[in-house]
């Protein structure tokens, strides 16, 4: 079993749709959870950063962490064509100085 | 300034060449990283520097040699690479925060990467 599993995709939705992206993980010691967006030929861009369980909202993006189920989600409301990118979940044992473990990434396409 | 700057953006090198990748951040982060990313794959950790000391080496071949001259700079020296080493090389930095310091801003900040082609 991989440490972090992410729905493989690709995912295509119409503009304005609500998008739900998910990852599961096996290592209960992970404490920090992140979502990155990566456009083609660019570096990953941090979207959301959460510590332990709970929800965090930032504009059209909401991140949820359920440590009891070892499950994290990213919701995108009112999706836009500019949201078309690869989304990577990532997690670490500590907030810094340790390895980020990534999911495989899912490519999202938002159709105008 | 919330950027990690990597140079060059593109690099083509022969298998006998020696070249260096450079990374710079001015966010005061004390941890810096090198990641390697192949097409359609997630980034893979190569090295971690913490307070300018190498703390993690993910069994990377010796043809990749990292260097951290100071808290803002990170280099990756390349020598005798193979075509399969062609990839996007990403630098990242991070700062540990505890709950008292607030976790509203955190995470690992990545640069745009150097796209390396070995011919």
Interface residues (C-beta under 8 A of the other chain):
Chain A: X32 X34 X36 X41 X42 X43 X44 X45 X46 X49 X50 X51 X88 X90 X92 X94 X95 X96 X97 X98 X99 X100 X102 X103 X104 X105
Chain B: X4 X6 X29 X30 X31 X33 X40 X41 X42 X43 X45 X48 X50 X55 X56 X58 X88 X90 X92 X94 X95 X96 X97 X98 X99 X103 X105 X106 X107 X108 X109 X110 X111 X112 X113 X115
